[in-house]
């Protein structure tokens, strides 16, 4: 069967990465977490004390380093040059600053180019904010996942607890709202649903229910029903 491209977009903590990973594994497709790339640039900027407001400086930094993924049997690792940054890019300092970095047009241009190279041959599930609108506008399947802020904060809260990280629920909620606001109102490629994307509200749905809903969309789009 022809290998297609699947774009999954949506706001922070809407479950994109979790379901994108499962789908990619089930379909034997490549999985590309574009948020991890913006996080990797943010990590680089913080480590090198680069001003997060300075787009050209961030771009210069990006030109000097490479961001790559390595597939493992138990998940995907993210590398900046030879350094494994998988854990580091999920820390609070990176999470709180990444929206600022992702708002720079010149940073986006470079990362979109890289993402398009990764997705060029199809057989890919890519998740982010602008995949259906900008990175893979011709993707055969486009999904836009949403969920209430409460539910997203709850998911993040439980995830943190399972990792032994103590966080305040209200603070998490405020951070998610803040990132939504920055991601949705930035000038370049803001978070918007592509016209031809299928919107799925995952509030109250389990992970497997969301995966099933997306599989139903894939079957319908490919005329497999
Ligand atoms: O999905 P995430 O939380 O790991 O994304 C981190 C940040 O990167 C988020 O603030 C939005 C931004 N991002 C983006 O602007 N475009 C993408 N394609 C992916 C993520």
py3Dmol code that shows the C-alpha trace and the ligand (Angstrom):
import py3Dmol

protein = """\
ATOM      1  CA  UNK A   1       0.000   0.000   0.000  1.00  0.00           C
ATOM      2  CA  UNK A   2       1.172   3.552  -0.751  1.00  0.00           C
ATOM      3  CA  UNK A   3       2.941   5.202   2.175  1.00  0.00           C
ATOM      4  CA  UNK A   4       1.146   8.412   3.024  1.00  0.00           C
ATOM      5  CA  UNK A   5       1.908  11.457   5.190  1.00  0.00           C
ATOM      6  CA  UNK A   6      -0.084  12.083   8.357  1.00  0.00           C
ATOM      7  CA  UNK A   7      -0.021  15.538   9.953  1.00  0.00           C
ATOM      8  CA  UNK A   8      -1.156  15.850  13.560  1.00  0.00           C
ATOM      9  CA  UNK A   9      -1.455  19.352  14.977  1.00  0.00           C
ATOM     10  CA  UNK A  10      -2.929  20.822  18.112  1.00  0.00           C
ATOM     11  CA  UNK A  11      -2.186  22.837  21.251  1.00  0.00           C
ATOM     12  CA  UNK A  12       0.192  21.905  24.084  1.00  0.00           C
ATOM     13  CA  UNK A  13      -0.559  18.613  25.866  1.00  0.00           C
ATOM     14  CA  UNK A  14      -3.405  17.672  23.547  1.00  0.00           C
ATOM     15  CA  UNK A  15      -1.957  14.152  23.287  1.00  0.00           C
ATOM     16  CA  UNK A  16      -0.423  14.584  19.824  1.00  0.00           C
ATOM     17  CA  UNK A  17       2.934  12.955  20.515  1.00  0.00           C
ATOM     18  CA  UNK A  18       1.457   9.972  22.356  1.00  0.00           C
ATOM     19  CA  UNK A  19      -0.971   9.052  19.593  1.00  0.00           C
ATOM     20  CA  UNK A  20       1.425   9.982  16.761  1.00  0.00           C
ATOM     21  CA  UNK A  21       4.020   7.584  18.198  1.00  0.00           C
ATOM     22  CA  UNK A  22       1.501   4.741  18.516  1.00  0.00           C
ATOM     23  CA  UNK A  23       0.194   5.289  14.984  1.00  0.00           C
ATOM     24  CA  UNK A  24       3.699   5.405  13.497  1.00  0.00           C
ATOM     25  CA  UNK A  25       4.586   2.164  15.228  1.00  0.00           C
ATOM     26  CA  UNK A  26       1.392   0.423  14.120  1.00  0.00           C
ATOM     27  CA  UNK A  27       1.840   1.555  10.515  1.00  0.00           C
ATOM     28  CA  UNK A  28       5.604   1.054  10.483  1.00  0.00           C
ATOM     29  CA  UNK A  29       6.042   4.726   9.606  1.00  0.00           C
ATOM     30  CA  UNK A  30       8.677   7.255  10.679  1.00  0.00           C
ATOM     31  CA  UNK A  31       7.601   9.427  13.619  1.00  0.00           C
ATOM     32  CA  UNK A  32       8.763  13.046  13.729  1.00  0.00           C
ATOM     33  CA  UNK A  33       8.184  15.165  16.825  1.00  0.00           C
ATOM     34  CA  UNK A  34       8.696  18.715  15.534  1.00  0.00           C
ATOM     35  CA  UNK A  35       8.134  20.213  19.003  1.00  0.00           C
ATOM     36  CA  UNK A  36      11.303  18.373  20.087  1.00  0.00           C
ATOM     37  CA  UNK A  37      13.225  20.333  17.440  1.00  0.00           C
ATOM     38  CA  UNK A  38      12.036  23.711  18.769  1.00  0.00           C
ATOM     39  CA  UNK A  39      12.863  22.442  22.249  1.00  0.00           C
ATOM     40  CA  UNK A  40      16.368  21.412  21.121  1.00  0.00           C
ATOM     41  CA  UNK A  41      17.061  24.927  19.765  1.00  0.00           C
ATOM     42  CA  UNK A  42      15.774  26.380  23.052  1.00  0.00           C
ATOM     43  CA  UNK A  43      18.039  24.040  25.008  1.00  0.00           C
ATOM     44  CA  UNK A  44      20.999  25.131  22.873  1.00  0.00           C
ATOM     45  CA  UNK A  45      20.132  28.798  23.396  1.00  0.00           C
ATOM     46  CA  UNK A  46      19.807  28.449  27.177  1.00  0.00           C
ATOM     47  CA  UNK A  47      23.047  26.408  27.431  1.00  0.00           C
ATOM     48  CA  UNK A  48      24.981  28.947  25.386  1.00  0.00           C
ATOM     49  CA  UNK A  49      23.300  31.954  27.063  1.00  0.00           C
ATOM     50  CA  UNK A  50      22.004  33.208  23.698  1.00  0.00           C
ATOM     51  CA  UNK A  51      19.314  35.887  23.922  1.00  0.00           C
ATOM     52  CA  UNK A  52      15.996  34.133  23.243  1.00  0.00           C
ATOM     53  CA  UNK A  53      14.592  37.296  21.657  1.00  0.00           C
ATOM     54  CA  UNK A  54      17.406  37.466  19.077  1.00  0.00           C
ATOM     55  CA  UNK A  55      16.212  35.516  16.009  1.00  0.00           C
ATOM     56  CA  UNK A  56      19.376  35.945  13.901  1.00  0.00           C
ATOM     57  CA  UNK A  57      21.563  34.835  16.851  1.00  0.00           C
ATOM     58  CA  UNK A  58      19.374  31.742  17.326  1.00  0.00           C
ATOM     59  CA  UNK A  59      19.694  30.994  13.612  1.00  0.00           C
ATOM     60  CA  UNK A  60      23.467  31.355  13.732  1.00  0.00           C
ATOM     61  CA  UNK A  61      23.472  28.925  16.655  1.00  0.00           C
ATOM     62  CA  UNK A  62      21.338  26.468  14.709  1.00  0.00           C
ATOM     63  CA  UNK A  63      23.751  26.646  11.747  1.00  0.00           C
ATOM     64  CA  UNK A  64      26.603  25.529  13.980  1.00  0.00           C
ATOM     65  CA  UNK A  65      24.832  22.493  15.421  1.00  0.00           C
ATOM     66  CA  UNK A  66      22.797  19.564  14.172  1.00  0.00           C
ATOM     67  CA  UNK A  67      19.533  18.232  15.567  1.00  0.00           C
ATOM     68  CA  UNK A  68      18.727  14.581  14.937  1.00  0.00           C
ATOM     69  CA  UNK A  69      16.557  11.697  16.109  1.00  0.00           C
ATOM     70  CA  UNK A  70      17.608   8.151  16.875  1.00  0.00           C
ATOM     71  CA  UNK A  71      15.026   5.412  16.898  1.00  0.00           C
ATOM     72  CA  UNK A  72      15.235   3.006  19.855  1.00  0.00           C
ATOM     73  CA  UNK A  73      13.027  -0.003  20.551  1.00  0.00           C
ATOM     74  CA  UNK A  74      11.601   1.852  23.571  1.00  0.00           C
ATOM     75  CA  UNK A  75      11.191   5.278  21.983  1.00  0.00           C
ATOM     76  CA  UNK A  76      12.929   8.063  20.140  1.00  0.00           C
ATOM     77  CA  UNK A  77      16.037   9.853  21.362  1.00  0.00           C
ATOM     78  CA  UNK A  78      16.781  13.475  20.466  1.00  0.00           C
ATOM     79  CA  UNK A  79      20.358  14.584  19.842  1.00  0.00           C
ATOM     80  CA  UNK A  80      22.064  17.944  19.527  1.00  0.00           C
ATOM     81  CA  UNK A  81      25.286  17.037  17.758  1.00  0.00           C
ATOM     82  CA  UNK A  82      26.524  14.016  19.754  1.00  0.00           C
ATOM     83  CA  UNK A  83      24.697  14.956  22.969  1.00  0.00           C
ATOM     84  CA  UNK A  84      21.574  13.046  23.999  1.00  0.00           C
ATOM     85  CA  UNK A  85      19.142  15.835  25.047  1.00  0.00           C
ATOM     86  CA  UNK A  86      15.990  13.691  25.239  1.00  0.00           C
ATOM     87  CA  UNK A  87      15.483  14.365  28.953  1.00  0.00           C
ATOM     88  CA  UNK A  88      16.950  17.871  29.040  1.00  0.00           C
ATOM     89  CA  UNK A  89      14.487  19.282  26.488  1.00  0.00           C
ATOM     90  CA  UNK A  90      11.516  18.259  28.680  1.00  0.00           C
ATOM     91  CA  UNK A  91      12.739  20.240  31.695  1.00  0.00           C
ATOM     92  CA  UNK A  92      10.802  23.232  32.953  1.00  0.00           C
ATOM     93  CA  UNK A  93      13.322  25.871  31.816  1.00  0.00           C
ATOM     94  CA  UNK A  94      13.045  24.696  28.202  1.00  0.00           C
ATOM     95  CA  UNK A  95       9.238  24.242  28.369  1.00  0.00           C
ATOM     96  CA  UNK A  96       8.756  27.779  29.674  1.00  0.00           C
ATOM     97  CA  UNK A  97      10.924  29.403  26.986  1.00  0.00           C
ATOM     98  CA  UNK A  98      10.250  27.333  23.873  1.00  0.00           C
ATOM     99  CA  UNK A  99       7.257  29.393  22.659  1.00  0.00           C
ATOM    100  CA  UNK A 100       9.476  32.487  22.508  1.00  0.00           C
ATOM    101  CA  UNK A 101      12.054  30.672  20.374  1.00  0.00           C
ATOM    102  CA  UNK A 102       9.365  29.113  18.138  1.00  0.00           C
ATOM    103  CA  UNK A 103       7.916  32.547  17.351  1.00  0.00           C
ATOM    104  CA  UNK A 104      10.997  33.626  15.317  1.00  0.00           C
ATOM    105  CA  UNK A 105      10.370  33.393  11.566  1.00  0.00           C
ATOM    106  CA  UNK A 106      13.998  32.680  10.720  1.00  0.00           C
ATOM    107  CA  UNK A 107      14.189  29.795  13.225  1.00  0.00           C
ATOM    108  CA  UNK A 108      10.966  28.337  11.827  1.00  0.00           C
ATOM    109  CA  UNK A 109      12.262  28.594   8.268  1.00  0.00           C
ATOM    110  CA  UNK A 110      15.313  26.478   9.092  1.00  0.00           C
ATOM    111  CA  UNK A 111      13.389  23.871  11.070  1.00  0.00           C
ATOM    112  CA  UNK A 112      10.571  23.626   8.515  1.00  0.00           C
ATOM    113  CA  UNK A 113      13.194  22.922   5.827  1.00  0.00           C
ATOM    114  CA  UNK A 114      14.627  20.113   7.958  1.00  0.00           C
ATOM    115  CA  UNK A 115      11.146  18.726   8.684  1.00  0.00           C
ATOM    116  CA  UNK A 116      10.235  18.770   4.982  1.00  0.00           C
ATOM    117  CA  UNK A 117      13.422  16.848   4.180  1.00  0.00           C
ATOM    118  CA  UNK A 118      12.515  14.225   6.811  1.00  0.00           C
ATOM    119  CA  UNK A 119       8.932  13.974   5.466  1.00  0.00           C
ATOM    120  CA  UNK A 120       9.797  14.077   1.769  1.00  0.00           C
ATOM    121  CA  UNK A 121       9.343  10.378   1.044  1.00  0.00           C
ATOM    122  CA  UNK A 122       6.037   9.934   2.901  1.00  0.00           C
ATOM    123  CA  UNK A 123       5.476   7.071   5.320  1.00  0.00           C
ATOM    124  CA  UNK A 124       5.558   9.598   8.121  1.00  0.00           C
ATOM    125  CA  UNK A 125       3.510  10.710  11.102  1.00  0.00           C
ATOM    126  CA  UNK A 126       4.579  14.246  12.025  1.00  0.00           C
ATOM    127  CA  UNK A 127       3.196  16.197  14.933  1.00  0.00           C
ATOM    128  CA  UNK A 128       3.397  19.890  15.771  1.00  0.00           C
ATOM    129  CA  UNK A 129       1.481  23.127  15.336  1.00  0.00           C
ATOM    130  CA  UNK A 130       1.904  23.968  11.628  1.00  0.00           C
ATOM    131  CA  UNK A 131       2.348  20.576   9.975  1.00  0.00           C
ATOM    132  CA  UNK A 132      -0.960  20.547   8.093  1.00  0.00           C
ATOM    133  CA  UNK A 133      -0.770  24.240   7.174  1.00  0.00           C
ATOM    134  CA  UNK A 134       2.929  24.778   6.382  1.00  0.00           C
ATOM    135  CA  UNK A 135       5.291  21.797   6.698  1.00  0.00           C
ATOM    136  CA  UNK A 136       3.275  19.129   4.874  1.00  0.00           C
ATOM    137  CA  UNK A 137       0.420  21.033   3.193  1.00  0.00           C
ATOM    138  CA  UNK A 138      -0.137  18.072   0.843  1.00  0.00           C
ATOM    139  CA  UNK A 139      -0.399  15.461   3.609  1.00  0.00           C
ATOM    140  CA  UNK A 140      -3.105  12.928   2.755  1.00  0.00           C
ATOM    141  CA  UNK A 141      -4.393  12.918   6.332  1.00  0.00           C
ATOM    142  CA  UNK A 142      -4.545  15.978   8.595  1.00  0.00           C
ATOM    143  CA  UNK A 143      -5.742  15.784  12.171  1.00  0.00           C
ATOM    144  CA  UNK A 144      -6.273  18.672  14.587  1.00  0.00           C
ATOM    145  CA  UNK A 145      -6.434  17.467  18.185  1.00  0.00           C
ATOM    146  CA  UNK A 146      -7.970  19.631  20.891  1.00  0.00           C
ATOM    147  CA  UNK A 147      -8.929  19.114  24.545  1.00  0.00           C
ATOM    148  CA  UNK A 148     -10.064  21.382  27.362  1.00  0.00           C
ATOM    149  CA  UNK A 149      -7.340  23.246  29.286  1.00  0.00           C
ATOM    150  CA  UNK A 150      -8.395  21.409  32.486  1.00  0.00           C
ATOM    151  CA  UNK A 151      -7.969  18.016  30.862  1.00  0.00           C
ATOM    152  CA  UNK A 152      -4.609  18.923  29.340  1.00  0.00           C
ATOM    153  CA  UNK A 153      -3.319  20.241  32.667  1.00  0.00           C
ATOM    154  CA  UNK A 154      -4.601  17.070  34.350  1.00  0.00           C
ATOM    155  CA  UNK A 155      -2.750  14.866  31.832  1.00  0.00           C
ATOM    156  CA  UNK A 156       0.474  16.838  32.308  1.00  0.00           C
ATOM    157  CA  UNK A 157       0.022  16.697  36.079  1.00  0.00           C
ATOM    158  CA  UNK A 158      -0.347  12.896  36.081  1.00  0.00           C
ATOM    159  CA  UNK A 159       2.597  12.532  33.679  1.00  0.00           C
ATOM    160  CA  UNK A 160       4.770  14.612  36.014  1.00  0.00           C
ATOM    161  CA  UNK A 161       3.679  12.612  39.074  1.00  0.00           C
ATOM    162  CA  UNK A 162       4.574   9.370  37.279  1.00  0.00           C
ATOM    163  CA  UNK A 163       8.040  10.828  36.650  1.00  0.00           C
ATOM    164  CA  UNK A 164       8.349  11.869  40.305  1.00  0.00           C
ATOM    165  CA  UNK A 165       8.055  15.581  39.465  1.00  0.00           C
ATOM    166  CA  UNK A 166       5.919  17.536  41.942  1.00  0.00           C
ATOM    167  CA  UNK A 167       3.994  20.378  40.225  1.00  0.00           C
ATOM    168  CA  UNK A 168       1.107  22.599  41.199  1.00  0.00           C
ATOM    169  CA  UNK A 169      -2.012  21.951  39.074  1.00  0.00           C
ATOM    170  CA  UNK A 170      -3.016  25.619  38.806  1.00  0.00           C
ATOM    171  CA  UNK A 171       0.516  26.593  37.751  1.00  0.00           C
ATOM    172  CA  UNK A 172       0.471  23.913  35.042  1.00  0.00           C
ATOM    173  CA  UNK A 173      -2.890  25.208  33.814  1.00  0.00           C
ATOM    174  CA  UNK A 174      -1.584  28.773  33.632  1.00  0.00           C
ATOM    175  CA  UNK A 175       1.544  27.647  31.750  1.00  0.00           C
ATOM    176  CA  UNK A 176      -0.522  25.724  29.205  1.00  0.00           C
ATOM    177  CA  UNK A 177      -2.791  28.761  28.693  1.00  0.00           C
ATOM    178  CA  UNK A 178       0.247  30.995  28.261  1.00  0.00           C
ATOM    179  CA  UNK A 179       1.826  28.694  25.661  1.00  0.00           C
ATOM    180  CA  UNK A 180      -1.508  28.395  23.805  1.00  0.00           C
ATOM    181  CA  UNK A 181      -1.716  32.181  23.691  1.00  0.00           C
ATOM    182  CA  UNK A 182       1.828  32.677  22.350  1.00  0.00           C
ATOM    183  CA  UNK A 183       1.563  29.786  19.837  1.00  0.00           C
ATOM    184  CA  UNK A 184      -1.816  30.948  18.522  1.00  0.00           C
ATOM    185  CA  UNK A 185      -1.081  34.661  18.223  1.00  0.00           C
ATOM    186  CA  UNK A 186       2.458  34.678  16.783  1.00  0.00           C
ATOM    187  CA  UNK A 187       2.813  36.249  13.356  1.00  0.00           C
ATOM    188  CA  UNK A 188       4.571  33.370  11.607  1.00  0.00           C
ATOM    189  CA  UNK A 189       2.685  30.065  11.200  1.00  0.00           C
ATOM    190  CA  UNK A 190       0.421  30.440  14.233  1.00  0.00           C
ATOM    191  CA  UNK A 191      -1.384  27.422  15.586  1.00  0.00           C
ATOM    192  CA  UNK A 192      -4.492  27.185  13.392  1.00  0.00           C
ATOM    193  CA  UNK A 193      -6.446  24.273  12.071  1.00  0.00           C
ATOM    194  CA  UNK A 194      -5.809  23.548   8.377  1.00  0.00           C
ATOM    195  CA  UNK A 195      -9.008  23.916   6.338  1.00  0.00           C
ATOM    196  CA  UNK A 196      -8.879  20.271   5.322  1.00  0.00           C
ATOM    197  CA  UNK A 197      -7.973  18.899   8.780  1.00  0.00           C
ATOM    198  CA  UNK A 198     -10.322  16.698  10.791  1.00  0.00           C
ATOM    199  CA  UNK A 199     -10.833  18.126  14.281  1.00  0.00           C
ATOM    200  CA  UNK A 200     -11.014  15.643  17.152  1.00  0.00           C
ATOM    201  CA  UNK A 201     -11.861  16.819  20.675  1.00  0.00           C
ATOM    202  CA  UNK A 202     -10.086  14.305  22.911  1.00  0.00           C
ATOM    203  CA  UNK A 203     -11.602  15.589  26.182  1.00  0.00           C
ATOM    204  CA  UNK A 204     -12.776  12.488  28.029  1.00  0.00           C
ATOM    205  CA  UNK A 205     -11.310  10.097  25.439  1.00  0.00           C
ATOM    206  CA  UNK A 206      -8.690   7.449  26.217  1.00  0.00           C
ATOM    207  CA  UNK A 207      -5.496   7.201  24.177  1.00  0.00           C
ATOM    208  CA  UNK A 208      -6.725   4.084  22.380  1.00  0.00           C
ATOM    209  CA  UNK A 209     -10.030   5.805  21.544  1.00  0.00           C
ATOM    210  CA  UNK A 210      -8.128   8.715  19.968  1.00  0.00           C
ATOM    211  CA  UNK A 211      -5.918   6.307  17.986  1.00  0.00           C
ATOM    212  CA  UNK A 212      -9.041   4.463  16.769  1.00  0.00           C
ATOM    213  CA  UNK A 213     -10.677   7.748  15.756  1.00  0.00           C
ATOM    214  CA  UNK A 214      -7.607   8.712  13.712  1.00  0.00           C
ATOM    215  CA  UNK A 215      -7.421   5.246  12.139  1.00  0.00           C
ATOM    216  CA  UNK A 216     -11.043   5.665  11.077  1.00  0.00           C
ATOM    217  CA  UNK A 217     -10.133   8.975   9.382  1.00  0.00           C
ATOM    218  CA  UNK A 218      -7.158   7.324   7.651  1.00  0.00           C
ATOM    219  CA  UNK A 219      -9.330   4.455   6.366  1.00  0.00           C
ATOM    220  CA  UNK A 220     -11.961   6.876   5.121  1.00  0.00           C
ATOM    221  CA  UNK A 221      -9.432   9.133   3.377  1.00  0.00           C
ATOM    222  CA  UNK A 222      -7.775   6.163   1.706  1.00  0.00           C
ATOM    223  CA  UNK A 223     -11.132   4.731   0.722  1.00  0.00           C
ATOM    224  CA  UNK A 224     -10.558   1.542   2.705  1.00  0.00           C
ATOM    225  CA  UNK A 225     -14.063   1.424   4.181  1.00  0.00           C
TER     226      UNK A 225
END
"""
ligand_1 = """\
20
LIG
O 4.651 20.019 21.220
P 5.626 20.665 22.204
O 4.988 21.112 23.472
O 6.835 19.829 22.446
O 6.121 21.975 21.431
C 7.060 22.836 21.995
C 6.865 24.260 21.467
O 7.255 24.348 20.106
C 5.454 24.828 21.561
O 5.469 26.000 22.352
C 5.068 25.188 20.178
C 6.286 25.036 19.343
N 6.058 24.305 18.118
C 5.789 25.030 16.983
O 5.716 26.259 17.048
N 5.649 24.398 15.794
C 5.715 23.067 15.723
N 5.569 22.473 14.537
C 5.963 22.298 16.891
C 6.102 22.946 18.076
"""
view = py3Dmol.view(width=600, height=400)
view.addModel(protein, "pdb")
view.setStyle({"model": 0}, {"cartoon": {"style": "trace"}})
view.addModel(ligand_1, "xyz")
view.setStyle({"model": 1}, {"stick": {}})
view.zoomTo()
view.show()
